[in-house]
């Protein structure tokens, strides 16, 4: 029978007597290609059975033989081809390796020749299907064998591309592991294997192959009589140990620990990770006479105080309890929880590993109790794994629904994503256990994120009355001040926190960030530098300090220094998004596009959707002239942080580059509404307003929207804005009236309508429009400013002052509000106070017509 090798095209004739209707493996001696064949009942070519196995070729194609019978002794002067090796499994006494007749695909029954395939129990076609590729004819889009993969090693070397089959060979030989990163044809970014479905399953299969023995051990007859005495001995030990554990559990566990220390760890299981510290606890505390239950109860009371001294006292009491009962999983778990919550910022890497392993051990040792799950939740919160923290806290509550500490951990895990739920759980915990003071901080943080600033202040004021020097509480108070724009107050709180007790390093980092926000770069660098260069501090704190210091140097445009400091931060831990971002921005400024892209993508791997990283990638696309791609990235950044005016300004700049002035103008108006003090946006908006881009073109665009019945109210208000800024106030007013009729809550139309009413001397109409605005948004900056003007027109000084107070609280130092305050002082006949108030504004903005008019009136 004739057999063709698909790999090297060699042709062979073999004796039909060596074949049967059962599948047989044939290996080509030229290229080592293996083919499964069976005798065709009608004679002629054999039919391939299942999937052919194609190892990498060792050379070029073998020349097709001129005379096929050369396999069995060709003509004179011609080299005969080597014999085709048949794997007959010993049925016909053929050569080759012995085939295990038991090894067949679990799905289709195809015989398995490869040892890797035998262990998995699947032929290669079904391996690809299991990996997500859809069978042998998988397409590259599906990723299962037809695609190409590149591999990035830990040292940065990139190898490949490989087909799925080639990659599989690399995995078998361990040249490629799951620790490497991979890219595909459809996604050029390098990702972990677990994020690519077909590779995740491939590595799972490879690990199963490595774990399963390749050679079945030889069976030896068992001498049951020989095993009888050890069995009797072990049974006696087990019964005696069980009785001892029932009568004296502490003594029994001490014996277990001794047995484990003598090398019996595999017999009795892994021990308490704190065991190595128990001798130090004994040396530190001496003989402990109190019962562990009493010490544990006292520790819980100290823990509830949520102070540095309270956590230290709880730690001492739990150490003493562990001396008495070293193998109690609840004691060990509570010790770990106390360390995590009391020393979260001061734990070294070794300490973090210890508390993590203690929590895991407690869960395995006593899975039916809540303490271990609670410690695990606290650890996951500390490292930022919120989903895992929620799961662990929920597991704790399943074991004990009355566990208030677990409820509080669950609330804390929900603070960032679902603050309403966090508030609900936090308030319930506060009612059930008012002595647990940490609930104050969790509630205050949730209130802050929900915008309930008064509630946050109320909780923090009550807490500070009991604990005035607590650094964590003072820092949180500063966070609330900062959110309200009261930056001077926030700075004072942060400085008090730095001088307080407890987690002062977090307060130092917050202070440095605030000083950068206030453009006090020298102060920020000084704050960060002291923490970064203090070798006694923990690596996470020093890493964060180096990152902040690098950010300050970046803002000073010291590119080399910023990059050097960011590298120092990454040397203390590569999972530092702030440092990666600094390196990305430095590379962007210095023209290293490849480095900028790599650093931005690494940041997104750690913090998915990070706006600053998306901005770096967007700016790279702008430089490359790929403006639609840039706009897409920048719009995603704006959606992820819609209240950051700088992001919208960058998006507007991209639209300008794209010659889309209308979109840019609209976005810049949004920027000035978010932050009227954003100078770049104001300047760009003014330039656009004065530039020759056609107002009529913009109007046509919005009128087209009206014809399509899309956003009618919004389109009318946009047309009104364009009419107003082009000097056609009557047409603008008509457009705003149409917008309000379509949507009585259209804030832009209401504000402009109120402004036009004031210009026409109609304060009552203005007041009516503003009442609608302030009903929707009480702290509207522009709304309160125009309302103050309307109140001045009506000589209602008290109402004017109230509106100005709100505006100045919303944006401290907002120049137009300060000018209106000057008008108010002038209206009350206090010219000296009016001059004192507005003269500083004139030095900053001498072109304000309303300010110049007031100064002329005052004679200043």
C-alpha positions, 0 to 999 in steps of 0.5 A: 500500500502507498503512504504519502507523508504530508509533512515532507512529501516522501512516498512509501510502499508498505506490505498490506500484511502489516496493516489491519482495519485497526488504526496504526501509527506510522512515523516518517524517518525523514521528518519524524511526522506521525500519521495514524493509518488503517487499511482501506478495505478496497485497497489503495491509499490508507485513510487518516484516522483522527488528527495528524500530529505534526512536529516541527520539521528538522530540514527541507522537504525530502525528495520524492523517490523515483521508484517507490519500491526502493523502500524494500531494496531499490535499484543498483546505485540508488540509496534506499529510503529508510524503512517506515516505522510502524507502531502496531502496538505489538499486534503484528510484531512490528517495530517502533514504540509500543502503543498503549491500546488504552490511550484513546481520546475521551471524546472521539475515541481516536488513539493517542500517540503523544504522551502529553495527549495521553495524560490529558485524554484528548486528541489535538482537535478536541484540545483546541476545541476545549481551549476555545478554538472550535476544532481543527479548522479554527480561525485566527479570530477565535484564537484556537490554533489558527492565530499567531501569538507573541510572547513577552518574557519577564526580562522584556524579551519578545519572542514569536510569533507562534501558531497555536501548535507551535506555542503548544510545543513551547509550553510542553518544553517549558520554554514558555510559562504562564508567568509570561505575557502574550499578544494576539493578532487581534490585540497587540497589547501584552496580557497575562495568559489568564486573560486570553481564554484559549491560553488559559485553558492550554496552561490548565491542560499543561499543568494537569499533564505535569501533575499526572504521572507519565509512567504507571508504577509497577504493581507489587503484591501487598503483604497485608499481614505486614501492614497489620501492626502499623494499622493497629498502632495508628488506630490506637494513636488516633483514638487516644488523641481524640480522647485527649482533644475532647478532655484537654484540647489545648494540651492536645494541640501542643502535642500536635505542634511538637509532632509537627516541629519534629518533622511530622508536618505532612502527617498532621497538616500545616501548622499555625504560621504564627508558631515561630513567633510563640516563643518570642511571645512567651519571652515577652510576656512571661507566664500568662495566667488569664484564660484565653477567652478573657484575654480575647474579650479584653482585646475586642474592647481595645480593638473597638476604640480604633486608636493606635493605643487601642490596637497596640493593647489588643495586640498585646492581649492577643499575644498573651492569649496565643501563648496559652492557646497557640493553635486556636484559629480564632485567636490567630485570625483576630491577631491578623485582623488587628495587625491589618487594621491597626498597622495597615500603613506600617506592615512590611512585606514580610508582615503582609505575607504572614497575616495573609497566610494566618488568615488562610490557615484559619479559614482552612482550620475552622471553615465553619467560623467567621473569624478566619473569613473576616481576617481574609476580608480585612487583608483583601481590603488592604491590598485593594482586592474589593471583590475578594474582600466582599466575598470573604466578608459575606462568607463570614456573615454566612457563618455568623449573621450577627458579626458586626465587624464582618458587616463593617468590612462588607460596608467598607468593601462597598464604599468605592462602588456602592456608597449607598449600600455602604451607608446602609450597612454602616448605619446598621453597624453603628446602631448595633455596636456603637462602641465599634468606633471604626464605623465612624470612618467608614460612614464618613468616607461613604457620606463624602463620596455620596456628597452628603458633606454635612453628615460627614462633618457631623460624624467626624466632629463627634469622633474628634470630640472623643479622639482629637489626635487621631491622624486617620480621622483628621485626614478624613476631615481634610478630605471633606474640606478638600472636596468642598474646595476649602483647600486652606482648611484641608491643608490645616487638617492634614498638617494636624494629622501629620502631628497626630497619632496613628497613620501619620504617613497617609496624612503626609502623602495626602498633604503632598498631593494637596500642595501639588494641587495648590501649586506649592511644588517646593512644599510638596517636594519637601514633604515627599522627600522626607518620607521617601528618604527615610529608610525606616519607613515601609516600602509602600509608603516610600514608593508612594512618596517617590511617586509623588515627588516625581509628579512634582518634578514633572510639573516643574518640567524637570524630565530627567529628575522626574524619571529618575524618581519614578524609577526609584519608586518602581525599584521598591515595587513594580505595581505602582501606577503613579510612578508608571504614569510619570514615566509615561508622561516623561517619555511623551514629552521627550519623544520616546513614544514606545516607552510612553505607550508601554508604561501607559498600558502597564498602568491600565493593566493595574488600573483599568480605565485610568484616565491619565493613561488613556490621555497618554495613549490619546496624545500618542495617537494625535502625534501619529495623526490618527485623530479618530482613534485619539478622540475615542481614547480621550472620550473614554477618559472623560467618561471615566472622570467626568468632573475633571476639567483638564480631561475635557480641555485635552479632548477639545484640543484634539477636536481642534486638531481635527478641525471640528471647532463646533465640538471643541467650542461646546466642550470648552463651554462645559469645562468653564461650567465645571470649573470657571477658573480653568484658564486654558479653557477660557483662553481657548474658548475666547480664541474660538469665539473670536476666530473666523469659524462660521457661526452659521455653520454651527447653527446649521448643524444644530438646526439639522438636529432639530429637523431630525427631532434629536435633543430639541431643547438642547439644540435650541439652547445651543443655537441661543448661545451662538446667537448671544455670543454673536450679539443677536440677543433678541434671537438668542432670547427666542431660542432660549424660550423655545428650549425652556418650553421643551425642557423646563429644567434646561439649566443652560437656557435658564441661566442665559435667559436670567442673564438676558433678563438682568441686562434688560432690567427685568430682575423678577423674570431673572429671579423666576428662571434662577429659582428653577436652576437652584431647585435642580442644583443648589450649589450652581456657581453661575446660578448663584452669581446671577441670583446675587445680581438679581437680588442686588437689582431688587435691593435685597442685600440679605438674599444677595449675600446668601447667594454669594456665600454659596458661590464662594464656598463652591469656588473659593476666590472666584473673581466674578463673585468677588466683584459682585461682593464689591458691588454689594459693599458699595450698595451698602455705602461701604466704599472702603470695604468694596475697594479692598475686596476688588482691587486684588481681582483687578491685578489678576483680571484687569479686562473685566468691564463690570469690575472696571465700571465699579472701580470708576464708580468708587474712584479707585 
